[in-house]
Amino acid sequence: MVGITSFGAYIPIYRLSRDIIANSWDRGSLKGERSVANNDEDSVTMAVEAGSDCLKGLDSKKVDGLFFATSNAPYKEKLSAGLIATVLDLPEELITSDYANSLRAGTAALRGAVDTVKAGSASSLLVTAADCRLAYPRSDQEQWFGDGSAAFSIGTDKVIATIETSSSINKDIMDVWRNEDDQYVKVGESRFILNEGYMASMKEVISSILQKSGKKASDITKLVLPSPDYRTHTTLAKMLGFDPNAQLQDTLLGSVGHCGVAHPLMLLVAALESSNPGDTILMASYGDGAEALLFHVTEEITKIKPQRGIKKYLQSKMMLTSYEKFLSFRGQLEPVPAEPFRTFPSASAYWREQNSILRCHGSRCKKCGRSIFPVQRICFNCRSKDEYEEIRYAEEVGNIFTFSIDRLAGRSDDPVVVQTVFDIDDGARFYLSMTDCYPETVNIGQQVEFTFRRIYEGAGFHNYFWKCRPLRDGGI
């Protein structure tokens, strides 16, 4: 029996009211709010967050592969799945693959993982999807889009939702696309997209999967439909015989926005969070055709350890009050450069120290038990050499020992930099920048957690490292 064994998600802490966007352009608001990735986040860092959430309670060393789906990977020629797998501290003997270039990439990766496990090529796969798309300023898409990610573990042990059947159709249509040098997502005429694209493709694929499974619309407990707006998915559901009030999963458009490739998987996470044994979930996604999967929820859903998922990340947010800051965070408005990093990045040094830089490993002395970050060959406590074991700290929680607030060191759009020194229970001490916080609320003894972020650009590649943030367990 192959299916989902765990799930996770991530929503950036920042939200922006659509009224603020609309007022900046003296146009109508689409109401609600959208999620906004911080200036140190991208599709890779968000996928790491969702993957980490999904892996809670699982043995990461038993994961045989990682599939990553996005429409905006940080590199045009470099495997993002490999970077994410390294940061999540997965084994080196691993299947890794990127899925891209379509809004259906997320469901394609999920289906590919299921087929891989069914074929016996792997026993456990992690599927991650994340998106952070750019829309033309003043466009409807600027308001509709959101940023987020989701992740699923696919395997055969303790399956919480089996994949009963799937269906996929191909329809080539110029509706939503980007050319090689495009910064912004292009969209065609709205009625053409809705009628000949979304409605036609989704109706066909949902009808197909119902026919394949021998089920009627009334047999489906939850219908998961990413929607381009507040109404179209409801019209589609009614047309196919579903009860929108009883069966439709909330689209998250009002609170998060449409998160591109990740969106159908984020909605599936939300559906699973409130599912019961015996439920049947039908999920469909649109993009150059459509794809649908039918899930049956098992008794194992009652035993899964609670993740943060969609529910808890929705509860934890900070509101952006400036449209200009939003543009700057997304690189659409260039701020005054901050004081440059006096660093000289090296690809070879980055590779050589990746256990500390990417995997968040420290060392623990085998002789005196002293824990140190980053990994040190010589223990500064007992001076023993090469007598240590490596310890991963990314999932640990620390307490602030001391901190400083520099109001001039950051970017001009985000000038305040909080530098922290915090301790882990085993005695390891970390000196990291803090992100996703209100500087005035930082205090001694405050609990913090690790978060993987993009630090700066140098030597022609993206430099990632770890920061800390206030514990995101509902509220901040």
C-alpha positions as CSV (number, residue, x, y, z in Angstrom):
1,M,0.0,0.0,0.0
2,V,1.6,3.2,-1.2
3,G,0.6,6.7,0.0
4,I,1.3,9.7,2.1
5,T,3.1,8.9,5.4
6,S,3.6,12.5,6.6
7,F,3.0,16.1,5.5
8,G,4.2,19.6,6.3
9,A,3.9,23.1,5.1
10,Y,5.3,26.6,5.4
11,I,3.8,30.1,5.1
12,P,6.2,33.1,5.5
13,I,5.5,35.3,8.5
14,Y,4.8,38.4,6.5
15,R,1.3,39.3,5.2
16,L,0.3,42.3,3.1
17,S,-3.3,43.6,2.9
18,R,-4.6,43.8,-0.6
19,D,-6.1,47.2,0.3
20,I,-2.5,48.6,0.7
21,I,-1.6,47.3,-2.8
22,A,-4.8,48.7,-4.3
23,N,-4.5,52.1,-2.6
24,S,-0.9,52.5,-3.9
25,W,-2.3,52.3,-7.5
26,D,-5.7,54.0,-6.8
27,R,-7.5,50.9,-8.0
28,G,-10.0,48.4,-6.6
29,S,-8.9,45.9,-3.9
30,L,-9.5,42.2,-4.2
31,K,-9.9,42.0,-0.4
32,G,-8.1,39.9,2.1
33,E,-4.3,39.6,2.4
34,R,-1.4,37.7,0.8
35,S,1.7,36.1,2.2
36,V,5.0,37.7,1.4
37,A,8.4,36.0,1.5
38,N,11.0,37.9,3.6
39,N,13.9,39.5,1.8
40,D,16.1,36.6,2.8
41,E,13.7,33.9,1.6
42,D,13.3,32.1,-1.7
43,S,11.8,28.9,-3.1
44,V,14.6,26.8,-1.7
45,T,14.5,28.2,1.9
46,M,10.7,27.7,1.9
47,A,11.0,24.2,0.7
48,V,13.5,23.5,3.5
49,E,10.9,24.8,6.0
50,A,8.1,22.6,4.7
51,G,10.4,19.6,4.4
52,S,11.6,20.0,8.0
53,D,8.0,20.2,9.1
54,C,7.1,17.0,7.2
55,L,10.1,15.1,8.6
56,K,9.2,15.6,12.2
57,G,9.0,12.3,13.9
58,L,10.5,10.4,10.9
59,D,14.0,9.0,10.5
60,S,15.5,11.2,7.8
61,K,18.2,8.7,7.2
62,K,15.6,6.3,5.7
63,V,14.6,8.8,3.0
64,D,15.6,7.4,-0.4
65,G,15.0,10.5,-2.5
66,L,13.8,14.1,-2.8
67,F,11.7,15.7,-5.5
68,F,11.4,19.5,-5.6
69,A,8.9,21.4,-7.7
70,T,8.9,25.2,-8.4
71,S,8.5,27.7,-11.2
72,N,11.2,29.9,-9.9
73,A,14.3,28.0,-8.8
74,P,17.2,30.2,-7.6
75,Y,19.5,28.7,-10.3
76,K,18.8,28.1,-13.9
77,E,21.4,25.4,-14.1
78,K,21.9,23.7,-10.8
79,L,19.9,21.1,-8.9
80,S,17.8,22.7,-6.2
81,A,16.6,19.3,-4.9
82,G,20.2,18.4,-4.1
83,L,20.7,21.6,-2.1
84,I,17.5,21.1,-0.2
85,A,18.4,17.4,0.5
86,T,21.8,18.6,1.9
87,V,20.2,21.2,4.2
88,L,17.7,18.6,5.5
89,D,20.7,16.3,6.2
90,L,19.4,13.5,4.1
91,P,21.8,10.7,3.1
92,E,24.2,11.2,0.1
93,E,22.9,8.0,-1.6
94,L,19.7,9.6,-2.8
95,I,17.5,10.1,-5.8
96,T,17.1,13.9,-6.5
97,S,15.1,15.6,-9.2
98,D,13.7,19.0,-10.0
99,Y,10.2,19.5,-11.5
100,A,9.6,22.9,-13.1
101,N,8.0,25.0,-15.9
102,S,4.4,24.4,-15.1
103,L,1.9,25.1,-12.4
104,R,1.3,21.4,-12.4
105,A,4.9,20.6,-11.4
106,G,3.9,20.1,-7.7
107,T,1.3,17.4,-8.5
108,A,3.6,15.9,-11.1
109,A,6.3,15.5,-8.5
110,L,3.8,13.9,-6.1
111,R,2.6,11.5,-8.7
112,G,6.2,10.8,-9.8
113,A,7.1,9.9,-6.2
114,V,4.1,7.6,-5.9
115,D,5.1,5.8,-9.1
116,T,8.7,5.5,-8.0
117,V,7.8,3.9,-4.8
118,K,5.2,1.6,-6.5
119,A,7.9,0.5,-9.0
120,G,10.3,-0.4,-6.1
121,S,13.0,2.1,-7.0
122,A,12.6,3.6,-3.5
123,S,10.8,2.9,-0.3
124,S,10.5,6.4,1.0
125,L,10.5,9.7,-1.0
126,L,10.1,13.3,0.1
127,V,8.2,15.7,-2.2
128,T,8.6,19.4,-1.7
129,A,7.0,22.3,-3.6
130,A,7.5,26.0,-3.2
131,D,6.9,29.2,-5.2
132,C,7.6,32.9,-5.0
133,R,6.3,34.3,-8.2
134,L,6.5,37.9,-9.4
135,A,3.5,39.7,-11.0
136,Y,3.4,43.0,-12.8
137,P,2.9,45.9,-10.5
138,R,-0.8,47.0,-10.4
139,S,-2.0,43.8,-12.0
140,D,-4.7,41.5,-10.4
141,Q,-2.0,38.8,-10.1
142,E,0.1,41.1,-7.8
143,Q,-2.8,40.9,-5.3
144,W,-3.8,37.2,-6.0
145,F,-0.3,35.7,-5.8
146,G,1.2,34.5,-2.5
147,D,4.3,32.7,-1.3
148,G,4.4,29.3,0.4
149,S,5.4,25.7,0.3
150,A,4.3,22.2,1.2
151,A,5.9,18.8,1.6
152,F,4.9,15.1,1.7
153,S,6.6,11.9,2.6
154,I,5.6,9.0,0.3
155,G,6.1,5.5,1.4
156,T,4.5,2.1,2.3
157,D,4.8,2.2,6.1
158,K,2.1,3.8,8.3
159,V,0.3,5.3,5.4
160,I,-2.2,8.0,6.4
161,A,-3.7,8.5,2.9
162,T,-3.5,6.0,0.1
163,I,-3.5,7.2,-3.6
164,E,-6.4,5.3,-5.1
165,T,-6.1,6.5,-8.7
166,S,-5.0,9.5,-10.8
167,S,-5.6,11.2,-14.1
168,S,-3.7,13.6,-16.2
169,I,-4.6,15.5,-19.4
170,N,-2.5,17.6,-21.6
171,K,-3.8,20.8,-23.2
172,D,-1.4,23.2,-24.7
173,I,-2.6,26.8,-24.2
174,M,-1.0,30.2,-23.9
175,D,-2.7,31.3,-20.7
176,V,0.0,31.8,-18.0
177,W,3.7,31.8,-19.0
178,R,7.1,33.3,-18.7
179,N,9.8,33.6,-21.4
180,E,13.5,33.0,-20.8
181,D,14.2,36.6,-19.8
182,D,10.8,37.5,-18.3
183,Q,10.8,38.8,-14.7
184,Y,7.0,38.9,-14.4
185,V,4.4,36.2,-15.1
186,K,2.4,36.9,-18.3
187,V,-1.3,36.1,-18.5
188,G,-3.7,36.0,-21.4
189,E,-7.3,37.3,-21.6
190,S,-9.2,36.4,-18.5
191,R,-12.3,34.9,-20.0
192,F,-10.3,32.8,-22.4
193,I,-8.2,31.5,-19.6
194,L,-11.1,30.7,-17.4
195,N,-13.4,29.1,-20.0
196,E,-11.0,27.4,-22.4
197,G,-8.3,26.8,-19.9
198,Y,-9.2,26.3,-16.3
199,M,-12.9,25.3,-16.5
200,A,-12.4,23.0,-19.6
201,S,-9.3,21.2,-18.3
202,M,-10.4,20.8,-14.7
203,K,-13.9,19.6,-15.7
204,E,-12.4,16.9,-17.9
205,V,-9.8,15.6,-15.4
206,I,-12.2,15.5,-12.5
207,S,-14.8,13.7,-14.6
208,S,-12.1,11.3,-15.8
209,I,-11.0,10.4,-12.3
210,L,-14.5,9.9,-11.0
211,Q,-15.2,7.5,-13.9
212,K,-11.9,5.7,-13.3
213,S,-12.7,5.2,-9.6
214,G,-16.4,4.4,-10.1
215,K,-17.3,7.1,-7.6
216,K,-19.9,9.8,-7.8
217,A,-19.5,13.4,-6.7
218,S,-21.4,12.7,-3.5
219,D,-18.9,10.0,-2.5
220,I,-16.1,12.6,-2.1
221,T,-15.6,14.0,1.4
222,K,-13.3,16.9,0.3
223,L,-12.7,18.5,-3.0
224,V,-9.4,20.3,-3.2
225,L,-9.4,22.9,-6.0
226,P,-6.8,25.7,-6.4
227,S,-8.8,28.6,-7.9
228,P,-7.7,31.7,-9.9
229,D,-10.3,33.8,-8.0
230,Y,-12.9,33.6,-5.2
231,R,-15.7,32.2,-7.4
232,T,-14.6,30.0,-10.3
233,H,-13.9,26.9,-8.3
234,T,-17.4,27.1,-6.8
235,T,-19.0,27.3,-10.2
236,L,-16.9,24.3,-11.3
237,A,-17.9,22.3,-8.3
238,K,-21.6,22.9,-8.8
239,M,-21.3,22.1,-12.5
240,L,-19.8,18.7,-11.6
241,G,-22.5,17.9,-8.9
242,F,-20.5,18.7,-5.8
243,D,-21.9,20.6,-2.8
244,P,-19.6,23.7,-2.4
245,N,-20.7,24.4,1.1
246,A,-20.1,20.8,2.4
247,Q,-17.3,19.5,0.2
248,L,-15.0,22.3,-1.0
249,Q,-11.8,22.9,0.8
250,D,-11.0,26.5,1.6
251,T,-8.7,27.9,-1.2
252,L,-6.6,30.1,1.2
253,L,-6.9,32.9,-1.4
254,G,-8.2,35.3,1.2
255,S,-5.5,34.7,3.8
256,V,-2.4,33.6,1.8
257,G,-3.0,34.0,-2.0
258,H,-2.3,31.6,-4.8
259,C,1.1,30.0,-4.2
260,G,1.7,28.7,-7.7
261,V,3.2,25.3,-8.0
262,A,2.9,24.7,-4.2
263,H,-0.7,25.8,-3.9
264,P,-2.6,22.5,-4.6
265,L,-0.2,20.7,-2.3
266,M,-0.7,23.3,0.4
267,L,-4.5,22.8,0.1
268,L,-4.0,19.1,0.4
269,V,-2.1,19.6,3.6
270,A,-5.0,21.8,4.9
271,A,-7.5,19.1,4.0
272,L,-5.5,16.3,5.7
273,E,-5.2,18.4,8.9
274,S,-8.9,18.2,9.4
275,S,-9.6,14.7,7.9
276,N,-10.9,11.6,9.6
277,P,-10.4,7.9,8.8
278,G,-12.5,6.9,5.8
279,D,-12.5,10.3,4.2
280,T,-12.0,10.5,0.4
281,I,-10.1,13.5,-0.9
282,L,-10.1,14.5,-4.6
283,M,-7.3,17.0,-5.4
284,A,-7.0,18.6,-8.9
285,S,-4.4,21.1,-10.2
286,Y,-4.4,23.2,-13.3
287,G,-1.6,24.2,-15.7
288,D,-1.1,23.3,-19.3
289,G,-3.9,20.8,-18.8
290,A,-4.8,19.3,-15.5
291,E,-4.0,16.6,-13.1
292,A,-6.1,14.9,-10.4
293,L,-5.4,12.4,-7.6
294,L,-7.9,10.5,-5.4
295,F,-6.9,9.8,-1.8
296,H,-8.4,7.5,0.9
297,V,-7.6,8.5,4.5
298,T,-6.7,5.6,6.8
299,E,-6.7,5.1,10.6
300,E,-3.1,6.2,10.7
301,I,-4.2,9.8,10.4
302,T,-5.2,9.7,14.1
303,K,-1.7,8.7,15.1
304,I,0.4,11.2,13.2
305,K,2.3,13.7,15.3
306,P,1.0,17.2,14.9
307,Q,3.1,19.4,12.6
308,R,2.8,23.1,12.2
309,G,1.3,22.7,8.8
310,I,-1.1,25.3,7.4
311,K,-3.0,25.8,10.7
312,K,-0.2,27.0,12.9
313,Y,1.6,29.0,10.3
314,L,-1.6,30.8,9.5
315,Q,-1.9,31.9,13.2
316,S,1.7,33.3,13.2
317,K,2.1,36.5,11.2
318,M,3.5,40.0,11.0
319,M,1.8,42.6,8.8
320,L,3.7,44.7,6.2
321,T,2.4,48.2,6.3
322,S,4.2,49.5,3.2
323,Y,3.7,48.6,-0.4
324,E,7.2,50.0,-1.2
325,K,8.8,47.6,1.3
326,F,7.0,44.8,-0.4
327,L,8.4,45.8,-3.8
328,S,11.9,46.1,-2.2
329,F,11.7,42.7,-0.6
330,R,10.9,41.2,-4.0
331,G,13.7,43.0,-5.8
332,Q,11.3,45.2,-7.8
333,L,12.5,48.4,-6.1
334,E,16.2,48.8,-5.5
335,P,17.0,50.2,-2.0
336,V,20.2,52.1,-1.2
337,P,22.9,49.5,-0.7
338,A,23.8,48.6,2.8
339,E,27.3,48.3,4.2
340,P,28.8,45.5,2.1
341,F,29.8,42.2,3.7
342,R,33.5,42.1,4.0
343,T,33.7,38.5,3.0
344,F,35.3,36.7,0.1
345,P,33.1,33.7,-0.7
346,S,34.8,30.7,-2.2
347,A,32.9,27.8,-3.8
348,S,35.5,25.3,-2.6
349,A,35.4,26.6,1.0
350,Y,31.6,26.6,0.8
351,W,31.7,22.9,-0.3
352,R,34.4,22.0,2.2
353,E,32.4,23.4,5.2
354,Q,29.0,22.4,4.0
355,N,28.3,20.2,7.1
356,S,28.3,23.3,9.2
357,I,27.1,25.9,6.7
358,L,24.3,23.9,5.2
359,R,23.6,20.9,7.4
360,C,23.9,22.9,10.6
361,H,26.3,20.4,12.2
362,G,28.4,21.2,15.3
363,S,30.9,18.9,17.0
364,R,30.8,17.2,20.4
365,C,34.0,16.2,22.0
366,K,34.2,12.4,22.8
367,K,36.6,13.1,25.7
368,C,35.1,15.9,27.6
369,G,31.6,16.2,26.0
370,R,31.9,19.8,25.0
371,S,29.6,20.9,22.2
372,I,30.8,23.5,19.7
373,F,29.5,25.2,16.6
374,P,30.7,25.2,13.8
375,V,32.5,21.8,13.6
376,Q,36.0,22.2,15.2
377,R,38.8,19.6,14.9
378,I,40.3,20.7,18.1
379,C,38.2,21.0,21.3
380,F,38.8,24.4,22.9
381,N,37.9,22.9,26.3
382,C,40.3,19.9,26.6
383,R,42.4,20.4,23.5
384,S,41.9,16.9,22.1
385,K,42.3,16.7,18.3
386,D,39.9,14.9,15.9
387,E,38.1,13.2,18.8
388,Y,34.6,14.3,18.1
389,E,31.2,13.3,16.7
390,E,29.0,15.6,14.5
391,I,25.7,16.8,15.9
392,R,22.8,18.3,13.9
393,Y,21.2,21.3,15.5
394,A,18.7,22.6,13.0
395,E,15.7,21.2,14.8
396,E,16.8,22.4,18.3
397,V,15.4,25.3,20.3
398,G,17.7,27.7,22.1
399,N,17.4,30.6,24.6
400,I,18.9,34.0,24.0
401,F,22.0,34.6,26.2
402,T,22.6,38.1,24.9
403,F,21.9,40.3,21.9
404,S,22.6,43.6,20.2
405,I,20.4,45.8,18.0
406,D,22.2,47.7,15.2
407,R,19.9,50.2,13.6
408,L,22.2,51.1,10.7
409,A,23.7,47.8,9.6
410,G,21.0,46.3,7.4
411,R,19.4,47.1,4.0
412,S,17.9,50.6,3.7
413,D,14.4,49.0,3.5
414,D,15.1,46.9,6.6
415,P,18.0,48.7,8.4
416,V,17.7,47.1,11.9
417,V,19.9,44.1,12.4
418,V,19.5,41.9,15.5
419,Q,22.5,39.9,16.4
420,T,22.0,37.1,19.0
421,V,24.0,34.8,21.1
422,F,21.9,31.8,22.2
423,D,22.5,28.5,23.9
424,I,21.2,25.0,23.3
425,D,20.5,22.6,26.1
426,D,23.7,20.6,25.5
427,G,25.8,23.7,25.9
428,A,26.5,24.6,22.3
429,R,26.5,28.4,21.7
430,F,25.5,30.1,18.5
431,Y,26.1,33.6,17.2
432,L,23.5,34.3,14.5
433,S,21.4,37.1,13.1
434,M,17.7,37.1,14.0
435,T,15.0,37.4,11.3
436,D,11.2,37.5,11.2
437,C,11.0,39.5,14.4
438,Y,10.0,42.8,16.0
439,P,13.4,44.1,17.3
440,E,11.8,45.9,20.3
441,T,10.3,42.6,21.6
442,V,13.6,40.7,21.7
443,N,14.7,39.8,25.2
444,I,17.1,37.7,27.3
445,G,15.9,34.2,27.7
446,Q,13.6,34.3,24.7
447,Q,13.2,31.0,22.9
448,V,14.5,30.9,19.4
449,E,14.7,28.4,16.6
450,F,16.9,27.9,13.5
451,T,15.7,28.9,10.0
452,F,17.7,28.5,6.8
453,R,18.0,31.7,4.8
454,R,19.7,33.4,1.9
455,I,22.4,35.6,3.3
456,Y,24.0,37.5,0.4
457,E,25.2,37.2,-3.2
458,G,28.9,36.8,-3.8
459,A,31.3,35.1,-6.2
460,G,28.5,34.6,-8.6
461,F,26.4,32.2,-6.4
462,H,23.8,32.5,-3.7
463,N,25.2,32.2,-0.2
464,Y,22.9,30.5,2.3
465,F,23.3,30.1,6.0
466,W,21.3,29.7,9.2
467,K,19.6,32.5,11.2
468,C,17.4,32.3,14.2
469,R,13.9,33.6,14.7
470,P,11.3,33.7,17.6
471,L,9.6,30.4,18.0
472,R,6.7,30.2,15.6
473,D,4.2,28.1,17.4
474,G,1.1,30.3,16.9
475,G,1.5,34.0,17.3
476,I,4.6,36.1,17.7
